[in-house]
Amino acid sequence: MKAKEFLKENKKTILGILILGLITYGIKLIKYSFSIDTEVFLVDRTGLLNSWITIDRYGLVLIKKIIDFANINLYLANFVGFITLFLSIIVCVYNVSMISSNKDKRVNILLRSINNNKSNYSRTI
C-alpha cells in the first residue's frame, strides 16, 4: 500500500489523531505559556545547549542550531511542534499498517502475540 492510498483509506483515523492531538495539546497553540527549558533558553542559550550535550541530546541541539531564532516565537514553536508530532504519529501508524499487511509470517506472529498478551492482561483486571 502506498502512502497516498493509506491516506485516502484512513481519513477517519487521521481525523481522530488530529482531534486527540488538539484535545491534548490545543491549549499550547492558543495560550502563551512556556516550560523551564524555554525560560532557560531565553536567558542562557549556550548553557542550555551545553547541558543538553552532557545528557546526550545531540539531535535536539542540532535542531536548535539549525533553527536558531533571535527572538523566539512561542506560538510558532508550539505550532511546529504540534505539526511535527502529528506527522510523526501518522508515519508510525503507516509503518505499523505496512508491517501488519506484510506476508512475512514472523512479523504476523509477533503482532498476534503482542495483541494476545494485551487482551489476556485486560481480561485479568
Stockholm file with secondary structure:
# STOCKHOLM 1.0

chainA/1-125         MKAKEFLKENKKTILGILILGLITYGIKLIKYSFSIDTEVFLVDRTGLLNSWITIDRYGLVLIKKIIDFANINLYLANFVGFITLFLSIIVCVYNVSMISSNKDKRVNILLRSINNNKSNYSRTI
#=GR chainA/1-125 SS CCHHHHHHHTHHHHHHHHHHHHHHHHHHHHSCCCCHHHHHHHHCHHHHHHHHHHTTCHHHHHHHHHSCCSSCCHHHHHHHHHHHHHHHHHHHHHHHHHHHTCCCHHHHHHHHHHHHHHHHHHHHC
#=GC SS_cons         CCHHHHHHHTHHHHHHHHHHHHHHHHHHHHSCCCCHHHHHHHHCHHHHHHHHHHTTCHHHHHHHHHSCCSSCCHHHHHHHHHHHHHHHHHHHHHHHHHHHTCCCHHHHHHHHHHHHHHHHHHHHC
//
